[in-house]
Amino acid sequence: MKTFVKYEALGNDYLVLEAKGDAAELGEEFIRKVCDRHFGVGSDGILFGPLESHVADFRLKIFNPDGSEAEKSGNGLRIFSRHLLETKRVIVGKTFTVGYGMMGKQLPSTWEKGDY
């Protein structure tokens, strides 16, 4: 059984699945079923991470509701950053980077007091 947390940001909702194993274990069928708004939990996609990275503090895989991997999602990155804060992996006032997408892009981010 997989555990997840559901977040919403500016009208988009994503499921955050903690990375315990390989993203391939999720499979397209699982992602489609879970993201289905009528028969599953319903979401705009799945955020799988944090994953190990050699170039950023954290790495993330973003999946569309059809099971394909997304290149990026601004609200997805916002949600994932919030998850990192709530799970005490980052602290307020300290900048961190998240690597994402198939090209390994990075986004620097900082949570300031009052942002959450």
N, C-alpha and C positions, 0 to 999 in steps of 0.2 A: 504494500500500500504506500502511495506517495502522499506526503504532506505538503500543503501549500498555504500561502497567505494571499488574499485577494486585496488589491489596492485600486484606488481610483485617482486619476489626476486630470483635471481639465476636460472631463467627459470621456476619457479613455479608461478602461479597466483592464488590468493585467493580473495574472496569477504568477506569483514568485515561487518557483520550486528550487529548494536548496540543492546544490550540485552534490549529489552522493552517487558517484559513478559517471558514466559517459552519457552525453546528451542523446546518443544514438539509441539508448535504451528506452527513451520516451516513445519514439516511433510516430510516424505521421498519423496513424489511425487513433492512437491514444490522444494526441494533441487535438485532432478534429472532434473527438467525442467529448473531451473535457471542455473545450471552448464553445461547444454548441449551446446556444442560449435557450433552446427548448428542452433538450434531453440531457444536457451536462450542466456544469457549474456556470458556464457562459463567461466569455472574456474576449478581449481584442487580441489576445495572444498570451504566450508564456515567456517569462523571463527566467532563464536557467543559469544559476550562478550562486555565489561567486566561484569562478574557476581560476586556476593558477595562471599567472601571466609572467612573462619575462620582461615586458616593457611597461606595464601599468601596475598599479596597486591591486586592482581586481580586473577580472575579465568576465564577460557576460555573453550568452547566446540568446538571441531574441527570435521567437518562433511566431509566425502568423497563425491565425486560427485554422488555416488549411494544412498546417504541418510543415510548410516551407520555412526556411530560415530567412529572417528579415535582415536587411542591411543596417537599418537604424530605426529608432523611434524616440523622438524627443521626450514624450510623456513616459515612455517605457524607461528611459534613463533616469528621469525624475523619480519615478516609482522605485526603481532599483536603488537609487541613492538613499531614498527614505528608508528602505528596508535595511540597508547597511547601517544607517544611523540607529534604527530601532533595535537591531541585533548587536549593537555596541561594537561594530567593526570599525566605525569611524567616529570621530568626536567633533563636537561643535567648534568651529574656528580653524580647523586643520584641513588644508587642501588635500584632495586625493584624486587619483585618476582611475577611470574605468575604460578598459579596452573592449571594443564591441565590433560586431560585423565581420564579414568575411575578409576585409582588408586590414583588420586589426587597428582601426582608428581609436584615438583616445579622447576622452572628455575630462578636463579638469573640473572639479566641483568642490564647493565649500559650503557647509551648513553654518549659518550665522544664528546667533540667539534671536529668536522671534520668527525664524523662517518656518518653523514647524508647528 
